[in-house]
Amino acid sequence: MELLLTTERGIESVAAQEVRELIRRRASVAGEGRLRVRGDARDILTLNYCSNSLHRVVLLLLESEFSTLDELYRAVKGIAFGEYLSPEQSFAVRASRMGEHDFTSLDVARVAGQAVIDSYAEARGVRLKVNLDAPEVVVRVEVRQSTCYVGIDTTGESLHRRGYRVYQHPAPLKPSISYALVRIAEWSAEESLLDPFCGSGTICIEAARYAWRMPNLLRRESFLFWKLKFLPLEEFREMLVEAEARVRKRELPIRGCDISPKHVAGARQNAERAGVAVSFFTCDATRVSLDCDKLVTNLPYGLRIGSRYKIARLYRKFERHLLASETWKRAVILTGAPELFETEPAQRIDIMYGSLPTAILVFD
Ligand SMILES: C[S@@+](CC[C@H](N)C(=O)[O-])C[C@H]1O[C@@H](n2cnc3c(N)ncnc32)[C@H](O)[C@@H]1O
């Protein structure tokens, strides 16, 4: 099986490393926020349930060059959908498009949807039902310039939605990016980790989930692959139990602090819902002891905190405090204002956070 994996733009190499660790296969980066890997059916379960960096796992059925919607129709119609959908199942096409075209992604979805219906009707003599709101099977069609990728979504809602965020911070970090920061820090469970601007605690929670080998527990029943009858679903149930048996709960030296008691209380709630144990406390990051092995954090962007002057002052104070502290071995900082740091980082990775250009700065 050819699997198309999506992740956040900028963290593809972390995702490739995680895929190798999880399924012992080499994934190749196939563009921004995308990886490809050859795997078997079991890998679909493992990647969905156990990965922390991926957003979606798509079983790729077709990759084809095309220029007109007619060509797209013919390419999609050539897929043997009878192998993947049962006659009573409803489906929907979800389409996305990148590049210059004289058609929209809605046109792509409409044409591809008709091609699925016609292909199935010709092969099986049954007209498949379309259900745009709650389809049993989701066919993904991605158009990138003159190439179309057609596949079956095995995930559903993006995997970065872990389900533990009961407290909503106004500027939360995606769990997949939080996990990537922890991996870039090369943190291991024996080392202490501190997030001095922890907000709702995502970085600390993701570090703990990683150390405990915690699967995506709260998403267990929501994956779209449960509807795919051509997959060995009985075996998948056993694999869930095996993955859960590998969870290694232990005490971890992970701490997070924030200047806002409200966010600290929220971080505790989120950690509890995630089922991990992390210590959160209220403190000013420019005064707290930065005594730790790895410091991993996401600084305020200045969009909500007020004036640019205020944010520049906070960055300067924190940088001075960081440099004066001698214990940490590596600091990994995600920021929307990298230019406010005077010290040259050992490494800089630019990533887009939604529409916001941000950078991961690594200091050693
Ligand atoms: C971008 S948010 C962090 C979001 C967090 N990563 C999450 O996923 O929820 C930055 C946080 O820094 C906190 N903050 C601002 N100034 C601070 C200071 N001097 N000391 C500690 N925290 C501070 C804010 O309250 C905010 O929660």
The ligand as an SDF file (V2000), in Angstrom:
LIG
                    3D

 27 29  0  0  0  0  0  0  0  0999 V2000
    1.9330   31.6740   22.9820 C   0  0  0  0  0  0  0  0  0  0  0  0
    1.3380   31.4230   24.6060 S   0  0  0  0  0  0  0  0  0  0  0  0
    1.7880   29.7480   24.9560 C   0  0  0  0  0  0  0  0  0  0  0  0
    0.7410   28.7990   24.4970 C   0  0  0  0  0  0  0  0  0  0  0  0
    1.0230   27.3700   24.8750 C   0  0  0  0  0  0  0  0  0  0  0  0
    2.1590   26.8430   24.1410 N   0  0  0  0  0  0  0  0  0  0  0  0
   -0.2000   26.5120   24.6750 C   0  0  0  0  0  0  0  0  0  0  0  0
   -0.1740   25.5750   23.8350 O   0  0  0  0  0  0  0  0  0  0  0  0
   -1.2270   26.7840   25.2850 O   0  0  0  0  0  0  0  0  0  0  0  0
    2.4350   32.3580   25.5780 C   0  0  0  0  0  0  0  0  0  0  0  0
    2.1110   32.3500   27.0540 C   0  0  0  0  0  0  0  0  0  0  0  0
    3.0870   33.1470   27.7130 O   0  0  0  0  0  0  0  0  0  0  0  0
    2.4900   33.6790   28.8810 C   0  0  0  0  0  0  0  0  0  0  0  0
    3.3400   34.7860   29.3790 N   0  0  0  0  0  0  0  0  0  0  0  0
    3.4520   36.0620   28.9350 C   0  0  0  0  0  0  0  0  0  0  0  0
    4.3820   36.7230   29.6520 N   0  0  0  0  0  0  0  0  0  0  0  0
    4.8890   35.8500   30.5650 C   0  0  0  0  0  0  0  0  0  0  0  0
    5.8940   35.9130   31.5640 C   0  0  0  0  0  0  0  0  0  0  0  0
    6.5820   37.0320   31.8040 N   0  0  0  0  0  0  0  0  0  0  0  0
    6.1570   34.7970   32.2810 N   0  0  0  0  0  0  0  0  0  0  0  0
    5.4800   33.6540   32.0590 C   0  0  0  0  0  0  0  0  0  0  0  0
    4.5030   33.5330   31.1250 N   0  0  0  0  0  0  0  0  0  0  0  0
    4.2200   34.6090   30.3910 C   0  0  0  0  0  0  0  0  0  0  0  0
    1.1010   34.0470   28.4430 C   0  0  0  0  0  0  0  0  0  0  0  0
    0.2260   34.0900   29.5610 O   0  0  0  0  0  0  0  0  0  0  0  0
    0.7750   32.9280   27.4430 C   0  0  0  0  0  0  0  0  0  0  0  0
    0.0190   31.9360   28.0850 O   0  0  0  0  0  0  0  0  0  0  0  0
  1  2  1  0
  2  3  1  0
  2 10  1  0
  3  4  1  0
  4  5  1  0
  5  6  1  0
  5  7  1  0
  7  8  2  0
  7  9  1  0
 10 11  1  0
 11 12  1  0
 11 26  1  0
 12 13  1  0
 13 14  1  0
 13 24  1  0
 14 15  1  0
 14 23  1  0
 15 16  2  0
 16 17  1  0
 17 18  1  0
 17 23  2  0
 18 19  1  0
 18 20  2  0
 20 21  1  0
 21 22  2  0
 22 23  1  0
 24 25  1  0
 24 26  1  0
 26 27  1  0
M  CHG  2   2   1   9  -1
M  END
$$$$
